[in-house]
Amino acid sequence: MVLELTPQQIDLLHACLAESTEELHDEVLHTDHLQMRLELREKLDRLHALQRQVEALMQQQEQPSL
């Protein structure tokens, strides 16, 4: 399945991912339970990967088409 997103949707997705990543990072730092912290860290890693993909899309949109 391929998702087609407008530039505005990509910008919004990027902003939401940045906010979610920041909040999840704070949760990882303030969680005392080791297993919970490891699970949160895995989710944070997946969010970072998604954020990098969105940033790559944003860069592609900025480049002029030939």
C-alpha angles and dihedrals in degrees: 000000000000123000119212111206130184119232089254092053091049091050090050092047090051092051092048092049091050091051093045092048091052093049093046091049089055090050091052090052095049100042114105098189109090098211092049090049091052091050091048090049090054090052090048091052090052090049091051090051090051090047091053090052091052091048089052089053090050091052091049090054092051092055114086117244118245 
